[in-house]
């Protein structure tokens, strides 16, 4: 777990925000909503894998298998 994961999440947020703003300005609100949901799913996937790794480390530290 390092700082690059935080930068990846921030980059995903910035890209999704820019794409959504461009789509909303061109009257494509439905596609902008889909892009927002996809960005959220990607960010949550990264977060869930990090939480899974954290649980593995805690299990390893305390010797619970």
N, CA, C and O atoms as a GROMACS GRO file, in nm:
protein
  260
    1UNK      N    1   0.085  -0.117   0.000
    1UNK     CA    2   0.000   0.000   0.000
    1UNK      C    3   0.090   0.124   0.000
    1UNK      O    4   0.161   0.151   0.097
    2UNK      N    5   0.086   0.195  -0.105
    2UNK     CA    6   0.167   0.315  -0.114
    2UNK      C    7   0.083   0.431  -0.164
    2UNK      O    8  -0.038   0.419  -0.185
    3UNK      N    9   0.149   0.542  -0.182
    3UNK     CA   10   0.080   0.667  -0.217
    3UNK      C   11   0.025   0.665  -0.360
    3UNK      O   12  -0.062   0.744  -0.394
    4UNK      N   13   0.076   0.576  -0.445
    4UNK     CA   14   0.033   0.573  -0.584
    4UNK      C   15  -0.116   0.536  -0.597
    4UNK      O   16  -0.182   0.578  -0.692
    5UNK      N   17  -0.167   0.460  -0.503
    5UNK     CA   18  -0.310   0.423  -0.508
    5UNK      C   19  -0.397   0.547  -0.488
    5UNK      O   20  -0.501   0.562  -0.551
    6UNK      N   21  -0.354   0.636  -0.399
    6UNK     CA   22  -0.427   0.760  -0.377
    6UNK      C   23  -0.426   0.845  -0.504
    6UNK      O   24  -0.527   0.905  -0.541
    7UNK      N   25  -0.310   0.849  -0.571
    7UNK     CA   26  -0.301   0.925  -0.696
    7UNK      C   27  -0.388   0.863  -0.805
    7UNK      O   28  -0.447   0.935  -0.885
    8UNK      N   29  -0.396   0.730  -0.808
    8UNK     CA   30  -0.482   0.664  -0.906
    8UNK      C   31  -0.629   0.699  -0.883
    8UNK      O   32  -0.702   0.729  -0.978
    9UNK      N   33  -0.671   0.696  -0.756
    9UNK     CA   34  -0.810   0.732  -0.725
    9UNK      C   35  -0.838   0.878  -0.759
    9UNK      O   36  -0.946   0.911  -0.810
   10UNK      N   37  -0.743   0.966  -0.730
   10UNK     CA   38  -0.761   1.107  -0.763
   10UNK      C   39  -0.767   1.128  -0.914
   10UNK      O   40  -0.848   1.207  -0.963
   11UNK      N   41  -0.683   1.056  -0.988
   11UNK     CA   42  -0.685   1.068  -1.134
   11UNK      C   43  -0.817   1.018  -1.192
   11UNK      O   44  -0.871   1.079  -1.284
   12UNK      N   45  -0.869   0.910  -1.138
   12UNK     CA   46  -0.999   0.860  -1.184
   12UNK      C   47  -1.106   0.965  -1.158
   12UNK      O   48  -1.190   0.990  -1.244
   13UNK      N   49  -1.104   1.025  -1.040
   13UNK     CA   50  -1.203   1.128  -1.007
   13UNK      C   51  -1.194   1.248  -1.098
   13UNK      O   52  -1.297   1.300  -1.142
   14UNK      N   53  -1.073   1.293  -1.127
   14UNK     CA   54  -1.056   1.410  -1.215
   14UNK      C   55  -1.102   1.378  -1.356
   14UNK      O   56  -1.172   1.459  -1.418
   15UNK      N   57  -1.064   1.262  -1.407
   15UNK     CA   58  -1.103   1.225  -1.544
   15UNK      C   59  -1.254   1.212  -1.555
   15UNK      O   60  -1.313   1.260  -1.652
   16UNK      N   61  -1.316   1.147  -1.459
   16UNK     CA   62  -1.462   1.130  -1.462
   16UNK      C   63  -1.531   1.266  -1.454
   16UNK      O   64  -1.630   1.290  -1.524
   17UNK      N   65  -1.481   1.354  -1.370
   17UNK     CA   66  -1.540   1.487  -1.358
   17UNK      C   67  -1.532   1.566  -1.488
   17UNK      O   68  -1.629   1.628  -1.529
   18UNK      N   69  -1.416   1.563  -1.551
   18UNK     CA   70  -1.398   1.637  -1.677
   18UNK      C   71  -1.488   1.580  -1.786
   18UNK      O   72  -1.554   1.654  -1.859
   19UNK      N   73  -1.491   1.447  -1.798
   19UNK     CA   74  -1.574   1.384  -1.900
   19UNK      C   75  -1.722   1.414  -1.876
   19UNK      O   76  -1.796   1.442  -1.970
   20UNK      N   77  -1.764   1.410  -1.751
   20UNK     CA   78  -1.905   1.438  -1.719
   20UNK      C   79  -1.941   1.583  -1.752
   20UNK      O   80  -2.048   1.610  -1.806
   21UNK      N   81  -1.852   1.676  -1.720
   21UNK     CA   82  -1.879   1.816  -1.751
   21UNK      C   83  -1.890   1.838  -1.902
   21UNK      O   84  -1.976   1.912  -1.948
   22UNK      N   85  -1.800   1.774  -1.977
   22UNK     CA   86  -1.807   1.787  -2.123
   22UNK      C   87  -1.937   1.729  -2.177
   22UNK      O   88  -2.001   1.788  -2.264
   23UNK      N   89  -1.976   1.612  -2.125
   23UNK     CA   90  -2.100   1.550  -2.172
   23UNK      C   91  -2.222   1.630  -2.133
   23UNK      O   92  -2.318   1.638  -2.210
   24UNK      N   93  -2.222   1.690  -2.014
   24UNK     CA   94  -2.337   1.771  -1.973
   24UNK      C   95  -2.349   1.897  -2.056
   24UNK      O   96  -2.460   1.942  -2.084
   25UNK      N   97  -2.236   1.956  -2.094
   25UNK     CA   98  -2.241   2.077  -2.177
   25UNK      C   99  -2.292   2.046  -2.317
   25UNK      O  100  -2.348   2.134  -2.384
   26UNK      N  101  -2.274   1.921  -2.361
   26UNK     CA  102  -2.323   1.884  -2.494
   26UNK      C  103  -2.458   1.812  -2.487
   26UNK      O  104  -2.496   1.739  -2.578
   27UNK      N  105  -2.531   1.834  -2.376
   27UNK     CA  106  -2.666   1.779  -2.356
   27UNK      C  107  -2.672   1.627  -2.366
   27UNK      O  108  -2.764   1.571  -2.426
   28UNK      N  109  -2.575   1.561  -2.306
   28UNK     CA  110  -2.572   1.416  -2.298
   28UNK      C  111  -2.573   1.373  -2.152
   28UNK      O  112  -2.482   1.304  -2.106
   29UNK      N  113  -2.676   1.415  -2.080
   29UNK     CA  114  -2.684   1.388  -1.937
   29UNK      C  115  -2.693   1.239  -1.906
   29UNK      O  116  -2.639   1.194  -1.804
   30UNK      N  117  -2.758   1.163  -1.991
   30UNK     CA  118  -2.771   1.019  -1.966
   30UNK      C  119  -2.637   0.949  -1.975
   30UNK      O  120  -2.607   0.861  -1.893
   31UNK      N  121  -2.556   0.985  -2.072
   31UNK     CA  122  -2.424   0.925  -2.085
   31UNK      C  123  -2.333   0.972  -1.971
   31UNK      O  124  -2.250   0.895  -1.923
   32UNK      N  125  -2.349   1.096  -1.929
   32UNK     CA  126  -2.270   1.148  -1.817
   32UNK      C  127  -2.300   1.071  -1.689
   32UNK      O  128  -2.210   1.046  -1.608
   33UNK      N  129  -2.425   1.034  -1.670
   33UNK     CA  130  -2.462   0.954  -1.553
   33UNK      C  131  -2.397   0.817  -1.558
   33UNK      O  132  -2.349   0.767  -1.456
   34UNK      N  133  -2.395   0.756  -1.674
   34UNK     CA  134  -2.332   0.624  -1.690
   34UNK      C  135  -2.182   0.634  -1.663
   34UNK      O  136  -2.125   0.546  -1.598
   35UNK      N  137  -2.119   0.739  -1.712
   35UNK     CA  138  -1.975   0.758  -1.689
   35UNK      C  139  -1.948   0.776  -1.539
   35UNK      O  140  -1.850   0.724  -1.488
   36UNK      N  141  -2.035   0.848  -1.470
   36UNK     CA  142  -2.019   0.865  -1.326
   36UNK      C  143  -2.030   0.732  -1.252
   36UNK      O  144  -1.952   0.705  -1.161
   37UNK      N  145  -2.125   0.652  -1.291
   37UNK     CA  146  -2.144   0.522  -1.226
   37UNK      C  147  -2.025   0.430  -1.254
   37UNK      O  148  -1.979   0.360  -1.164
   38UNK      N  149  -1.975   0.431  -1.376
   38UNK     CA  150  -1.859   0.348  -1.410
   38UNK      C  151  -1.737   0.394  -1.330
   38UNK      O  152  -1.661   0.310  -1.280
   39UNK      N  153  -1.716   0.524  -1.318
   39UNK     CA  154  -1.605   0.574  -1.239
   39UNK      C  155  -1.616   0.535  -1.093
   39UNK      O  156  -1.516   0.501  -1.030
   40UNK      N  157  -1.737   0.539  -1.040
   40UNK     CA  158  -1.760   0.497  -0.902
   40UNK      C  159  -1.730   0.349  -0.883
   40UNK      O  160  -1.669   0.310  -0.783
   41UNK      N  161  -1.772   0.267  -0.977
   41UNK     CA  162  -1.748   0.122  -0.968
   41UNK      C  163  -1.598   0.093  -0.973
   41UNK      O  164  -1.548   0.008  -0.899
   42UNK      N  165  -1.526   0.162  -1.060
   42UNK     CA  166  -1.381   0.142  -1.069
   42UNK      C  167  -1.313   0.182  -0.939
   42UNK      O  168  -1.228   0.109  -0.888
   43UNK      N  169  -1.351   0.297  -0.884
   43UNK     CA  170  -1.290   0.343  -0.758
   43UNK      C  171  -1.324   0.248  -0.643
   43UNK      O  172  -1.237   0.219  -0.560
   44UNK      N  173  -1.446   0.200  -0.637
   44UNK     CA  174  -1.484   0.106  -0.532
   44UNK      C  175  -1.412  -0.027  -0.546
   44UNK      O  176  -1.379  -0.090  -0.446
   45UNK      N  177  -1.389  -0.070  -0.669
   45UNK     CA  178  -1.314  -0.193  -0.691
   45UNK      C  179  -1.172  -0.182  -0.637
   45UNK      O  180  -1.122  -0.274  -0.573
   46UNK      N  181  -1.109  -0.068  -0.662
   46UNK     CA  182  -0.975  -0.045  -0.610
   46UNK      C  183  -0.978  -0.042  -0.458
   46UNK      O  184  -0.890  -0.100  -0.392
   47UNK      N  185  -1.077   0.024  -0.401
   47UNK     CA  186  -1.086   0.034  -0.255
   47UNK      C  187  -1.114  -0.102  -0.192
   47UNK      O  188  -1.058  -0.132  -0.087
   48UNK      N  189  -1.197  -0.183  -0.252
   48UNK     CA  190  -1.230  -0.315  -0.196
   48UNK      C  191  -1.107  -0.405  -0.200
   48UNK      O  192  -1.084  -0.480  -0.105
   49UNK      N  193  -1.029  -0.399  -0.305
   49UNK     CA  194  -0.907  -0.480  -0.309
   49UNK      C  195  -0.808  -0.435  -0.202
   49UNK      O  196  -0.739  -0.517  -0.143
   50UNK      N  197  -0.801  -0.304  -0.177
   50UNK     CA  198  -0.713  -0.254  -0.071
   50UNK      C  199  -0.761  -0.303   0.065
   50UNK      O  200  -0.679  -0.342   0.149
   51UNK      N  201  -0.891  -0.302   0.089
   51UNK     CA  202  -0.946  -0.348   0.217
   51UNK      C  203  -0.921  -0.498   0.233
   51UNK      O  204  -0.892  -0.544   0.343
   52UNK      N  205  -0.934  -0.573   0.126
   52UNK     CA  206  -0.904  -0.716   0.131
   52UNK      C  207  -0.759  -0.742   0.166
   52UNK      O  208  -0.728  -0.832   0.245
   53UNK      N  209  -0.669  -0.664   0.108
   53UNK     CA  210  -0.527  -0.677   0.142
   53UNK      C  211  -0.503  -0.642   0.288
   53UNK      O  212  -0.422  -0.706   0.355
   54UNK      N  213  -0.572  -0.541   0.337
   54UNK     CA  214  -0.558  -0.503   0.478
   54UNK      C  215  -0.602  -0.617   0.570
   54UNK      O  216  -0.534  -0.646   0.668
   55UNK      N  217  -0.714  -0.681   0.539
   55UNK     CA  218  -0.760  -0.793   0.621
   55UNK      C  219  -0.661  -0.910   0.616
   55UNK      O  220  -0.640  -0.976   0.717
   56UNK      N  221  -0.601  -0.934   0.500
   56UNK     CA  222  -0.501  -1.039   0.490
   56UNK      C  223  -0.380  -1.010   0.579
   56UNK      O  224  -0.328  -1.100   0.644
   57UNK      N  225  -0.337  -0.885   0.581
   57UNK     CA  226  -0.223  -0.847   0.665
   57UNK      C  227  -0.258  -0.861   0.812
   57UNK      O  228  -0.177  -0.909   0.891
   58UNK      N  229  -0.379  -0.819   0.850
   58UNK     CA  230  -0.420  -0.831   0.990
   58UNK      C  231  -0.429  -0.978   1.031
   58UNK      O  232  -0.386  -1.014   1.140
   59UNK      N  233  -0.484  -1.061   0.944
   59UNK     CA  234  -0.490  -1.205   0.972
   59UNK      C  235  -0.351  -1.264   0.987
   59UNK      O  236  -0.327  -1.347   1.075
   60UNK      N  237  -0.260  -1.222   0.903
   60UNK     CA  238  -0.123  -1.272   0.907
   60UNK      C  239  -0.053  -1.227   1.036
   60UNK      O  240   0.022  -1.305   1.096
   61UNK      N  241  -0.076  -1.104   1.078
   61UNK     CA  242  -0.012  -1.052   1.198
   61UNK      C  243  -0.060  -1.128   1.322
   61UNK      O  244   0.021  -1.166   1.406
   62UNK      N  245  -0.188  -1.150   1.332
   62UNK     CA  246  -0.243  -1.215   1.451
   62UNK      C  247  -0.246  -1.367   1.440
   62UNK      O  248  -0.284  -1.435   1.535
   63UNK      N  249  -0.205  -1.421   1.326
   63UNK     CA  250  -0.199  -1.566   1.311
   63UNK      C  251  -0.333  -1.633   1.297
   63UNK      O  252  -0.346  -1.751   1.329
   64UNK      N  253  -0.434  -1.562   1.251
   64UNK     CA  254  -0.567  -1.618   1.233
   64UNK      C  255  -0.580  -1.659   1.086
   64UNK      O  256  -0.562  -1.577   0.996
   65UNK      N  257  -0.610  -1.789   1.064
   65UNK     CA  258  -0.621  -1.835   0.926
   65UNK      C  259  -0.755  -1.897   0.900
   65UNK      O  260  -0.782  -1.942   0.788
   0.00000   0.00000   0.00000
